[in-house]
Amino acid sequence: MSRAFVNEDEQAPEPRHRFPLPPADDPDFPAAAARALLMGANEGDSGAAEAATGYHFGDPRLVSEIRLLLRMAREDGNDRMEQLAERFLVRAGEEIP
């Protein structure tokens, strides 16, 4: 690739901008954080999602939100999101429904 097309000064976007989240005191924040963690895992960048949300992948505080996302993934036939949600639950020490 030509160096003319490479921006060496470009940095990765701020995690909070990559994973749009409401303010932390918003009641929808946990659901948005759960989605962001699954998105980050899907992209192979759980660390950025964890930095953006303040939760770690497998955080037991998000189990109910992840269970909802798991149900939705199964209903939609989204095998990848189903797999990631199940991994989250296992890491949280939960049984897979």
Phi and psi in degrees as a GROMACS rama.xvg file:
@    title "Ramachandran Plot"
@    xaxis  label "Phi"
@    yaxis  label "Psi"
@TYPE xy
-66.4066  139.374  SER-2
-65.8081  -15.9771  ARG-3
-64.3846  -23.3082  ALA-4
-102.537  6.53938  PHE-5
-108.169  123.059  VAL-6
-97.9894  95.6399  ASN-7
-69.6374  -21.0939  GLU-8
-86.2702  -11.9952  ASP-9
-68.3864  133.362  GLU-10
-108.109  160.825  GLN-11
-62.7537  146.611  ALA-12
-63.8364  150.966  PRO-13
-54.1128  131.429  GLU-14
-51.7382  -37.3645  PRO-15
-65.3567  -27.0287  ARG-16
-84.2434  -29.772  HIS-17
-70.5933  -31.4463  ARG-18
-120.261  87.5712  PHE-19
-59.3313  124.71  PRO-20
-131.428  146.672  LEU-21
-71.9243  171.622  PRO-22
-57.1358  149.062  PRO-23
-59.512  -24.8573  ALA-24
-89.5778  1.02583  ASP-25
-73.3059  135.711  ASP-26
-61.2136  -20.2076  PRO-27
-86.0565  -3.20384  ASP-28
-59.6408  -47.1192  PHE-29
-58.8509  -40.4669  PRO-30
-65.2983  -42.3398  ALA-31
-65.6581  -38.5758  ALA-32
-64.7272  -41.5833  ALA-33
-61.0102  -45.0164  ALA-34
-62.1194  -42.1661  ARG-35
-63.6976  -39.5987  ALA-36
-65.0961  -40.4006  LEU-37
-68.1172  -38.9552  LEU-38
-63.348  -44.6864  MET-39
-62.0628  -42.4219  GLY-40
-63.3424  -39.254  ALA-41
-64.5394  -33.67  ASN-42
-86.9829  -2.12313  GLU-43
75.8244  25.435  GLY-44
-137.459  59.6302  ASP-45
-61.6718  -33.2614  SER-46
-59.4432  -42.7659  GLY-47
-67.0211  -39.2226  ALA-48
-66.2882  -39.1842  ALA-49
-65.3798  -40.5398  GLU-50
-64.6139  -39.0029  ALA-51
-70.9591  -36.3197  ALA-52
-94.9673  -26.9205  THR-53
83.3284  2.8384  GLY-54
-109.905  154.993  TYR-55
-102.937  158.417  HIS-56
-66.3792  118.371  PHE-57
101.604  8.17338  GLY-58
-63.7329  120.195  ASP-59
-59.8462  -20.9309  PRO-60
-67.8451  -14.7443  ARG-61
-108.162  10.8511  LEU-62
-57.5397  -45.1429  VAL-63
-64.2453  -38.117  SER-64
-67.6253  -40.0779  GLU-65
-67.6774  -38.1309  ILE-66
-60.6606  -39.5959  ARG-67
-64.3251  -44.7164  LEU-68
-64.2669  -34.1192  LEU-69
-64.1039  -46.0064  LEU-70
-59.7435  -43.2575  ARG-71
-64.1248  -42.1052  MET-72
-62.3423  -41.1594  ALA-73
-65.7079  -42.5652  ARG-74
-63.3515  -36.6078  GLU-75
-84.0169  -9.41546  ASP-76
72.3903  26.5219  GLY-77
-89.8766  88.6078  ASN-78
-60.2849  -38.4669  ASP-79
-65.9817  -46.719  ARG-80
-66.1211  -34.3744  MET-81
-61.2496  -46.5178  GLU-82
-60.678  -44.8929  GLN-83
-66.9011  -40.9942  LEU-84
-63.5036  -40.9531  ALA-85
-63.3036  -41.4478  GLU-86
-61.8929  -41.1135  ARG-87
-58.2648  -48.8421  PHE-88
-62.8338  -41.1262  LEU-89
-61.3996  -44.5565  VAL-90
-64.0185  -30.7779  ARG-91
-79.4  -2.81331  ALA-92
82.4495  22.1398  GLY-93
-101.231  157.829  GLU-94
-80.2303  147.675  GLU-95
-85.589  123.43  ILE-96
